[in-house]
Amino acid sequence: MSSPQSRFYAARLAGTPVFDPIGESLGKIRDVVVLPQARAAARAVGFVVEVPGKKRVFLPATRVTSIMPGQVISSGVMNVRRFEKRSGEQLAIGDLLERTVTLLDGSGRATVQDVGLEQNRHHDWMVTKLYLRRIRSGSGLSKLVSRGQTLTVDQSGVKGLFGTDTEQSAALLLASYQDLKPADLADIVQELDAKRRIELAEELPDDRLADVLEELPEDTRVEVLTGLDSSRAADVLDEMDPDDAADLVQELPEQVAEQLLGLMEPEEAEDVRRLMAYDEYTAGGMMTTEPLITAPETPVAHCLAMISREEFSPSLAATVHVCRSPLETPTGKLLGIVHFQHLLRERPDRPVGEILDADRHTVEPNMPLSGVTREMATYNLVSIPVVDEDGRLLGAVTVDDVLDHVLPDDWREQDEPPATTGQIDLSEIARGIHDGDTGSEPAGTAASTTTRREGGRG
């Protein structure tokens, strides 16, 4: 069995599994939280651990019993509250990597590639070593010679490591989170300060940023979008689902909103303007204008190919809407719908118009949220078509659209989910709305009694 290490490097430790004393996996190390000190080396006060569900929590250094190659052993006691960086703290990977420092021996500047920590006689983990890459300087041959040169120095041999004049590369930060789902990346963005949020947003591709904005609280997504160049902001709105883009545009100052709508692609802007004409808490205000639509003569095989496309969410892909031409909203007359399970049971060459579901439920665009919710709950629907007075399809409201409007406004910022014994019951939500109860105070959240003041974070 490997013996405990007396030194480790933060970037190399990232991804290492964390186990409790009996060998049960608790999560993986994602970062090291260090606290700069005026007259001594910076001290590690704990670790950021990613637990199941992609949630990041704090593990105090005092709860780590040993660090060995390929594993970190803890005492098994871990606070389940989402990690939040406190004032003065730095993340060894998230804040210090790629930071520019000046070498005190006068040999120039370098960027931090890794941070080494050693355990002292008091069993505290201290930042002692920095693995650096020199910044190219000079010209001609001297510049070529210095390219890529690396060196390891003591922390005391540099200045600027914890300064605020240089910031970590947003591109490197983004690379460390590239495998996260949009909702998880949104949690990370929410934890950053305003300047860092914009830096990270500028590095994200348009479609990725659009997905992240849809998961952020209202004030944060307005802050991010208005921090971008106008043309870039319009491109991001083009990539968003029309209903989410409409919600976001309505939150902007009127002058800014009109400017961005003018810069958007005409078809996308038209969809957004159409949705903005409806009250937010109506079927028209919640619907997406881009559900799956096909003609009655379309074969089942083609419909199955449509629903398999990655860009459609599961709730949208569950239903195909069969309409007369034109096939873009507002369409010709809605003939009916077909659920994907029904498609799976039919022969591939059969026209979809021959297998329309007998039970068809629709709502008008001005129906209030409470009515839409009751209709969906009564008939166990994951989506419901929105039609005008002539029976033309305008869009569809999905169950995730409903949940976004019935959950508390700050649900994305809550540390713990509501304690439930099963799946969410839409009929209960519908009754709550009907009675005037929006459920703004989730009942019963699980919380640990262990606080994050351990490990010198007081």
C-alpha positions as CSV (number, residue, x, y, z in Angstrom):
1,M,0.0,0.0,0.0
2,S,1.3,3.5,-0.9
3,S,2.4,5.7,2.0
4,P,0.9,9.2,2.5
5,Q,2.6,12.0,0.6
6,S,4.2,15.0,2.3
7,R,3.9,17.1,-0.9
8,F,1.4,17.3,-3.7
9,Y,0.8,19.6,-6.7
10,A,-2.8,21.0,-7.0
11,A,-3.3,20.5,-10.8
12,R,-2.1,16.9,-10.6
13,L,-4.3,16.2,-7.6
14,A,-7.4,17.4,-9.5
15,G,-9.7,14.5,-10.3
16,T,-8.4,12.3,-7.5
17,P,-11.1,10.3,-5.8
18,V,-12.0,11.0,-2.2
19,F,-12.9,8.1,0.1
20,D,-14.2,7.7,3.6
21,P,-12.4,5.4,6.1
22,I,-14.2,2.3,5.0
23,G,-13.5,2.9,1.3
24,E,-16.7,4.4,0.1
25,S,-16.3,7.0,-2.7
26,L,-17.4,10.5,-1.7
27,G,-16.5,12.4,-4.8
28,K,-13.4,13.9,-6.6
29,I,-11.0,16.7,-5.8
30,R,-11.6,19.7,-8.1
31,D,-9.6,22.4,-6.4
32,V,-7.6,23.5,-3.3
33,V,-8.7,26.4,-1.2
34,V,-5.7,28.5,0.0
35,L,-5.5,31.4,2.4
36,P,-2.7,34.0,1.8
37,Q,-0.9,35.0,5.0
38,A,1.1,38.2,5.6
39,R,4.2,36.7,7.3
40,A,4.1,33.1,6.2
41,A,3.4,30.9,3.2
42,A,-0.2,30.6,2.1
43,R,-2.1,27.8,3.9
44,A,-4.5,25.3,2.4
45,V,-7.8,25.5,4.4
46,G,-9.6,22.8,2.5
47,F,-10.6,21.2,-0.8
48,V,-13.4,21.7,-3.3
49,V,-14.9,18.2,-3.9
50,E,-17.3,17.4,-6.6
51,V,-19.9,14.9,-5.2
52,P,-22.5,13.0,-7.2
53,G,-24.9,15.3,-9.1
54,K,-22.0,17.6,-10.1
55,K,-22.4,19.6,-6.9
56,R,-19.2,21.1,-5.5
57,V,-18.9,21.2,-1.7
58,F,-16.1,22.1,0.8
59,L,-14.0,19.6,2.6
60,P,-12.0,21.1,5.4
61,A,-8.3,20.3,5.4
62,T,-8.7,19.1,9.0
63,R,-11.0,16.3,7.7
64,V,-8.4,14.9,5.4
65,T,-6.5,12.1,7.1
66,S,-4.0,11.3,4.2
67,I,-3.2,12.1,0.6
68,M,-1.8,9.2,-1.3
69,P,-1.2,8.5,-5.1
70,G,-4.6,8.0,-6.6
71,Q,-6.7,8.7,-3.5
72,V,-7.5,11.1,-0.8
73,I,-8.8,9.7,2.5
74,S,-11.2,11.8,4.7
75,S,-12.8,11.3,8.0
76,G,-16.1,10.7,6.3
77,V,-17.8,13.9,7.6
78,M,-18.6,16.3,4.8
79,N,-20.9,19.3,4.7
80,V,-23.4,19.1,1.8
81,R,-23.8,22.8,1.4
82,R,-22.7,24.2,-2.0
83,F,-19.1,25.6,-1.9
84,E,-18.8,29.4,-1.8
85,K,-15.4,31.1,-1.8
86,R,-15.0,33.5,1.1
87,S,-13.3,36.9,1.1
88,G,-9.5,36.5,1.0
89,E,-9.5,32.9,-0.2
90,Q,-7.9,31.8,-3.5
91,L,-8.4,28.6,-5.5
92,A,-5.1,27.1,-6.4
93,I,-6.4,26.0,-9.8
94,G,-9.3,28.4,-10.4
95,D,-7.4,31.6,-9.4
96,L,-3.7,31.0,-9.4
97,L,-2.9,28.9,-12.6
98,E,-1.8,31.1,-15.5
99,R,-1.3,34.0,-13.1
100,T,1.7,36.2,-14.1
101,V,4.3,36.6,-11.4
102,T,7.7,38.4,-11.2
103,L,10.8,36.5,-10.3
104,L,12.7,38.2,-7.4
105,D,16.0,37.1,-8.8
106,G,15.6,39.6,-11.6
107,S,15.3,37.1,-14.4
108,G,11.9,38.3,-15.6
109,R,8.3,37.2,-15.4
110,A,6.6,33.8,-15.7
111,T,3.2,32.2,-15.5
112,V,2.1,29.7,-12.9
113,Q,1.6,26.2,-14.2
114,D,1.1,24.4,-10.9
115,V,1.1,25.0,-7.2
116,G,3.0,22.7,-4.8
117,L,2.0,22.2,-1.2
118,E,3.9,20.6,1.6
119,Q,2.8,19.5,5.1
120,N,4.6,21.1,8.0
121,R,5.3,19.8,11.5
122,H,1.9,21.1,12.6
123,H,0.2,19.0,9.8
124,D,-0.9,22.1,8.0
125,W,-0.6,22.1,4.2
126,M,1.4,25.1,3.0
127,V,2.0,26.6,-0.5
128,T,5.8,26.1,-0.8
129,K,6.6,25.6,-4.5
130,L,5.5,27.1,-7.8
131,Y,6.0,25.4,-11.2
132,L,6.4,28.2,-13.7
133,R,6.8,28.8,-17.4
134,R,8.9,31.9,-18.4
135,I,7.3,34.6,-20.5
136,R,9.2,35.1,-23.7
137,S,11.2,38.3,-23.8
138,G,13.8,39.9,-26.0
139,S,14.1,39.2,-29.7
140,G,15.9,37.0,-32.2
141,L,17.9,34.1,-30.8
142,S,17.4,35.0,-27.1
143,K,13.6,34.9,-27.6
144,L,13.8,31.5,-29.2
145,V,16.0,30.1,-26.4
146,S,13.6,31.3,-23.6
147,R,10.5,29.9,-25.3
148,G,8.8,27.2,-23.2
149,Q,11.4,27.2,-20.5
150,T,10.0,25.9,-17.2
151,L,11.4,26.1,-13.6
152,T,10.3,25.3,-10.1
153,V,10.9,28.0,-7.4
154,D,9.9,28.7,-3.8
155,Q,6.7,30.7,-3.3
156,S,8.9,33.3,-1.5
157,G,10.9,33.7,-4.7
158,V,8.1,35.5,-6.6
159,K,5.9,38.5,-6.2
160,G,2.4,39.1,-7.6
161,L,1.0,35.6,-6.9
162,F,-1.9,36.9,-4.9
163,G,-2.1,40.3,-6.4
164,T,-5.2,41.7,-8.2
165,D,-3.5,43.3,-11.1
166,T,-3.2,40.0,-13.1
167,E,-6.0,37.5,-13.6
168,Q,-6.2,33.9,-14.5
169,S,-6.8,33.2,-18.2
170,A,-10.5,32.8,-18.8
171,A,-9.6,30.3,-21.5
172,L,-7.9,28.0,-19.0
173,L,-10.8,28.4,-16.6
174,L,-13.2,27.4,-19.3
175,A,-11.1,24.4,-20.3
176,S,-11.4,23.1,-16.7
177,Y,-15.2,23.2,-16.9
178,Q,-15.7,22.1,-20.5
179,D,-17.3,18.8,-19.6
180,L,-20.0,20.3,-17.4
181,K,-23.7,20.5,-18.4
182,P,-25.1,24.0,-18.9
183,A,-26.9,24.1,-15.5
184,D,-23.7,23.1,-13.7
185,L,-21.6,25.6,-15.6
186,A,-24.2,28.2,-14.7
187,D,-23.7,27.4,-11.0
188,I,-19.9,28.1,-11.5
189,V,-20.6,31.4,-13.4
190,Q,-22.9,32.5,-10.5
191,E,-20.1,32.1,-8.0
192,L,-17.6,34.3,-10.0
193,D,-17.3,38.1,-9.6
194,A,-18.8,40.3,-12.3
195,K,-15.5,40.9,-14.2
196,R,-14.7,37.2,-14.3
197,R,-18.2,36.3,-15.5
198,I,-17.8,38.6,-18.5
199,E,-14.3,37.1,-19.2
200,L,-15.7,33.6,-19.2
201,A,-18.7,34.6,-21.3
202,E,-16.5,36.0,-23.9
203,E,-14.6,32.7,-24.2
204,L,-17.7,30.6,-24.5
205,P,-19.1,29.7,-28.0
206,D,-22.5,31.4,-28.8
207,D,-24.5,28.2,-28.5
208,R,-22.8,27.2,-25.2
209,L,-23.3,30.7,-23.7
210,A,-27.0,30.6,-24.8
211,D,-27.5,27.4,-22.9
212,V,-25.8,28.8,-19.8
213,L,-27.8,32.0,-19.8
214,E,-31.1,30.0,-19.9
215,E,-30.0,28.5,-16.5
216,L,-29.0,31.7,-14.7
217,P,-31.1,33.9,-12.4
218,E,-32.6,37.0,-14.0
219,D,-30.2,39.6,-12.7
220,T,-27.1,37.6,-13.5
221,R,-28.1,36.9,-17.1
222,V,-28.9,40.5,-17.7
223,E,-25.5,41.5,-16.3
224,V,-23.7,39.0,-18.5
225,L,-25.6,39.9,-21.7
226,T,-25.2,43.6,-21.3
227,G,-21.5,43.2,-20.6
228,L,-21.0,41.8,-24.1
229,D,-20.5,43.6,-27.3
230,S,-23.9,44.3,-28.9
231,S,-23.4,42.2,-32.0
232,R,-22.1,39.3,-29.9
233,A,-25.1,39.6,-27.5
234,A,-27.5,39.5,-30.5
235,D,-25.8,36.4,-31.8
236,V,-26.3,34.7,-28.5
237,L,-29.9,35.6,-28.4
238,D,-30.2,34.1,-31.9
239,E,-29.0,30.8,-30.4
240,M,-31.4,30.8,-27.4
241,D,-34.8,29.1,-27.5
242,P,-37.3,31.9,-28.6
243,D,-39.3,31.8,-25.3
244,D,-36.1,32.1,-23.2
245,A,-34.8,34.9,-25.5
246,A,-38.1,36.7,-25.2
247,D,-38.0,36.4,-21.4
248,L,-34.4,37.8,-21.3
249,V,-35.1,40.7,-23.8
250,Q,-38.1,41.8,-21.6
251,E,-35.8,42.1,-18.7
252,L,-33.5,44.6,-20.5
253,P,-33.9,48.4,-20.7
254,E,-36.2,49.2,-23.6
255,Q,-33.5,51.0,-25.6
256,V,-31.1,48.1,-25.3
257,A,-33.8,45.6,-26.1
258,E,-34.7,47.3,-29.3
259,Q,-31.1,47.6,-30.4
260,L,-30.5,43.9,-29.9
261,L,-33.7,42.9,-31.7
262,G,-32.5,45.0,-34.6
263,L,-29.2,43.2,-34.7
264,M,-30.7,39.7,-34.5
265,E,-31.6,37.5,-37.5
266,P,-35.0,38.7,-38.8
267,E,-36.7,35.4,-38.4
268,E,-35.4,34.9,-34.8
269,A,-36.3,38.5,-33.9
270,E,-39.8,38.0,-35.3
271,D,-40.4,35.0,-33.1
272,V,-39.1,36.9,-30.0
273,R,-41.4,39.9,-30.7
274,R,-44.4,37.6,-31.2
275,L,-43.8,36.0,-27.8
276,M,-43.2,39.4,-26.1
277,A,-46.8,40.4,-27.1
278,Y,-48.2,37.9,-24.5
279,D,-48.2,38.1,-20.8
280,E,-45.3,36.1,-19.3
281,Y,-47.7,33.9,-17.2
282,T,-49.9,32.8,-20.1
283,A,-49.6,29.9,-22.5
284,G,-48.4,32.4,-25.2
285,G,-45.7,33.8,-22.9
286,M,-44.4,30.4,-22.0
287,M,-44.6,28.5,-25.3
288,T,-41.7,27.7,-27.6
289,T,-42.4,28.7,-31.2
290,E,-40.2,25.8,-32.6
291,P,-41.9,22.5,-31.7
292,L,-41.6,19.5,-33.9
293,I,-43.9,20.0,-36.9
294,T,-44.6,17.8,-39.9
295,A,-47.1,17.3,-42.8
296,P,-49.7,14.5,-42.7
297,E,-48.0,12.6,-45.6
298,T,-44.6,12.4,-43.8
299,P,-43.6,8.8,-43.1
300,V,-43.1,7.5,-39.6
301,A,-39.4,6.9,-40.3
302,H,-38.8,10.5,-41.1
303,C,-40.5,11.6,-37.8
304,L,-38.3,9.2,-35.8
305,A,-35.3,10.8,-37.4
306,M,-36.5,14.2,-36.5
307,I,-37.0,13.4,-32.8
308,S,-33.5,11.8,-32.6
309,R,-31.8,15.2,-33.3
310,E,-29.7,16.3,-30.4
311,E,-30.9,19.9,-30.3
312,F,-34.4,18.9,-29.3
313,S,-35.0,18.6,-25.5
314,P,-36.7,15.4,-24.4
315,S,-40.0,17.3,-23.6
316,L,-40.1,18.7,-27.2
317,A,-39.0,15.5,-28.8
318,A,-41.8,13.6,-27.1
319,T,-44.5,15.0,-29.5
320,V,-44.8,15.5,-33.2
321,H,-47.4,18.1,-34.4
322,V,-49.1,17.3,-37.7
323,C,-50.3,20.4,-39.5
324,R,-51.4,21.7,-42.9
325,S,-48.9,23.9,-44.8
326,P,-47.2,26.2,-43.9
327,L,-45.1,24.1,-41.4
328,E,-43.6,27.1,-39.5
329,T,-45.5,28.8,-36.7
330,P,-48.1,30.1,-37.1
331,T,-48.8,27.0,-39.2
332,G,-51.9,25.9,-41.2
333,K,-54.6,24.0,-39.3
334,L,-53.3,21.7,-36.6
335,L,-54.6,18.2,-37.5
336,G,-53.4,16.4,-34.4
337,I,-50.3,15.1,-32.6
338,V,-48.4,11.8,-32.3
339,H,-46.3,10.8,-29.3
340,F,-43.0,9.2,-30.0
341,Q,-44.0,5.9,-28.3
342,H,-46.8,5.6,-30.9
343,L,-44.3,6.2,-33.7
344,L,-42.1,3.3,-32.4
345,R,-45.1,0.9,-32.7
346,E,-45.9,1.7,-36.4
347,R,-44.2,0.5,-39.6
348,P,-41.6,3.0,-40.9
349,D,-43.4,3.8,-44.2
350,R,-46.8,4.6,-42.8
351,P,-47.9,8.3,-43.2
352,V,-48.1,10.0,-39.8
353,G,-51.4,11.5,-40.7
354,E,-53.0,8.1,-40.4
355,I,-52.0,7.6,-36.8
356,L,-53.0,10.8,-35.1
357,D,-53.8,10.4,-31.4
358,A,-57.5,10.3,-30.7
359,D,-57.3,12.5,-27.6
360,R,-56.2,16.0,-28.5
361,H,-55.7,18.7,-25.9
362,T,-54.9,22.3,-26.8
363,V,-54.9,25.7,-25.1
364,E,-55.3,29.2,-26.4
365,P,-52.4,31.7,-26.1
366,N,-54.1,33.8,-23.4
367,M,-54.9,30.9,-21.1
368,P,-53.2,31.7,-17.7
369,L,-50.5,29.6,-16.1
370,S,-52.9,28.0,-13.7
371,G,-55.1,26.7,-16.5
372,V,-52.2,25.4,-18.5
373,T,-50.9,23.6,-15.4
374,R,-54.2,22.0,-14.5
375,E,-54.7,20.8,-18.1
376,M,-51.2,19.2,-18.3
377,A,-51.6,17.6,-14.9
378,T,-55.1,16.3,-15.5
379,Y,-54.0,14.5,-18.7
380,N,-50.4,13.7,-17.7
381,L,-48.9,15.7,-20.6
382,V,-45.3,16.6,-21.1
383,S,-46.3,19.2,-23.6
384,I,-49.4,20.8,-24.9
385,P,-50.1,22.7,-28.3
386,V,-51.0,26.4,-28.3
387,V,-53.5,27.2,-31.0
388,D,-55.2,30.4,-32.2
389,E,-59.0,30.8,-32.8
390,D,-58.6,29.3,-36.3
391,G,-56.9,26.2,-35.0
392,R,-53.5,27.1,-36.3
393,L,-50.5,26.0,-34.2
394,L,-48.6,28.9,-32.6
395,G,-46.3,26.9,-30.4
396,A,-46.2,24.4,-27.5
397,V,-45.8,24.7,-23.8
398,T,-43.6,22.0,-22.2
399,V,-43.4,20.7,-18.7
400,D,-40.0,22.4,-18.1
401,D,-41.5,25.7,-19.2
402,V,-44.3,25.3,-16.6
403,L,-41.8,24.4,-13.8
404,D,-39.7,27.4,-14.6
405,H,-42.7,29.6,-13.9
406,V,-44.2,27.8,-10.9
407,L,-40.9,27.4,-8.9
408,P,-39.7,30.2,-6.7
409,D,-37.8,33.0,-8.5
410,D,-34.7,32.2,-6.6
411,W,-34.8,28.4,-6.9
412,R,-31.5,28.3,-8.9
413,E,-29.7,30.0,-5.9
414,Q,-31.0,27.7,-3.2
415,D,-28.3,25.4,-1.6
416,E,-30.6,22.4,-1.1
417,P,-33.4,21.0,-3.2
418,P,-36.8,20.5,-1.6
419,A,-37.1,17.2,0.2
420,T,-39.3,14.9,-1.9
421,T,-40.4,11.3,-1.6
422,G,-40.9,10.9,-5.4
423,Q,-41.5,12.8,-8.6
424,I,-43.0,16.3,-8.6
425,D,-46.8,16.1,-8.8
426,L,-48.1,18.7,-11.3
427,S,-51.6,18.3,-10.0
428,E,-50.4,19.5,-6.6
429,I,-48.7,22.5,-8.2
430,A,-51.9,23.3,-10.2
431,R,-53.9,23.2,-6.9
432,G,-51.4,25.5,-5.3
433,I,-51.6,28.0,-8.1
434,H,-55.4,27.9,-8.1
435,D,-55.4,28.6,-4.3
436,G,-52.9,31.4,-4.7
437,D,-49.9,29.5,-3.3
438,T,-46.8,29.7,-5.6
439,G,-44.7,27.5,-3.3
440,S,-42.1,30.2,-2.7
441,E,-40.8,28.5,0.5
442,P,-39.7,24.9,-0.2
443,A,-40.5,22.6,2.7
444,G,-37.9,20.5,4.4
445,T,-34.3,20.7,3.2
446,A,-31.6,18.4,4.3
447,A,-28.7,20.2,5.9
448,S,-25.5,19.1,7.7
449,T,-24.8,20.4,11.1
450,T,-21.1,20.6,10.2
451,T,-20.1,24.2,9.4
452,R,-17.4,25.5,7.1
453,R,-15.7,27.3,9.9
454,E,-13.5,24.3,10.5
455,G,-10.0,24.2,9.2
456,G,-9.2,27.8,10.0
457,R,-11.9,29.5,7.8
458,G,-13.3,31.6,10.7
